[in-house]
């Protein structure tokens, strides 16, 4: 695969793109800051490490070395072919390998959407030591499983069942050079000026690459169609956890937040009524202020 970055950070952002070998794959990683404290940022569907562009400089200023990898199958990161390559156990192994390669003495994990599902499992299984966990707009998996038994959430999860079909999701999302990917952000955001066509272009361009959409959708197929490696045990998260939630999420019902403290004893929840599912991009200043306050 050509090592072409999926996004070129602004020269004054302090963000650079590097290539890191881990878990047998090559990861396209956006990096900012330096030091032995690692802030590892995991993106979701249909995103990129570009999703963290507003948070990375702030985290670097707080003294963290920030790594935001493109997850396997996304952007310039290696794109395994098999459906089972996208199981949760493989995804958590990627996170562990990146942490090991970093040599960091302390790790906080920040994650959104699919990245957050990986992060929840990573923290529950205690795959590697974490000092803190930040989750954005994805519930604790046991709360999510409970809510899927209710129509209020099931009807919002229609797309996950659509993604189980062969080839059709790729054809639909790939029309007009993957323009539907760009529209997903623009049409579901609250603050649409944050999601201009130019702002959403890196997502569209990355999804239009050969094999990219199949890899992206295979996350959902592996979850439903394979032994996905989901191992939750008692579901307890043993590290301080901040959940940031955009309340105008079209895909996830707000009731998933109910009862989360049962599994996360040290839990802080910050709800933002003026934000969508894409919370850290929709209201970056408010999210950054919440992060800075909590991390301090």
Steps between C-alpha positions, in 0.01 A plus 500: 500500500626849415586693813300807419360694794121531510527854637761776505496690832548875496866595549420699816290224660793314653358180347704276271433169327723199564493130416521244780536123477294317760318165525617407150340809343615844392303777670462854372527701822443870563739615774535810716702579810766290667583326823428177687129564559304373201151616401378242248197614299279246318256612230177344379299434182528648240781714636878537519759627745401835346199489738735593786658806332334740747606307812859402413666843548321551831607158629858571391490827694396302809825305470387190316653334198188454289459216253186475289528195274286427202343173612565188291337529158477881512703754306862403450497230769528137387176356371460128580266316264308255717184581692636336814804729491268770637388314811522683829783282630713604202409866552595493868825325406576793268458742790725291724768479232495876442539562873790254515677662205455846653701407808273729704512484880140623536203466262162665473257374238259735323249347261189570294244278322663170392821605668300534820365145475860381468604721793224373727607141440868591537436661839267224625751230407790706639703406193757765596506737798312827447491802728183650351232425242302751293199376301295702254149404385514125543349330806654241726446180299275339761277811506495496121405133494216570744364787289501295181209312655295821478344632181626854578857382435434217259343734243804727517733206441351410159824578319688228691262240359521655152879464517464122531396479134774408251626773261188721512624727784824562312310586182268739681774677696739500206270678252637813333850435625380442860308828528248337743781476756542877495124550529477277810687765696341808348142375532519368857711773663349772716755770419516448127758775448747257660434249220537687174568301185867593535510389866340164415715438192767284672230252606358474149840468335613227741177302458534519120829307507484140369380259767452770764122482531503121527756523781295766680174306475677177601523634856121456521500170313764352728301610805185325380628212286815368668616403844584861560717461807267711717602404855331716761501291816339708776543810283671700774729785393765557765638838384353851530275549197358808333204454266434794266163486328345705220129469574385547139636161395287353222643150542509444877216561741577701814365222726824305443652725767261361765667275753854546367630571852426134582797405282717811537544589868712812427278657234453857381238571231490829308191540280485765229153579361645703211706220346451200272662158494814672361538681830874580504471660156155654546595698814880474524547793738249364752641148475855627543400700808333191653805287424744753641299542819467127558861411413629773727 
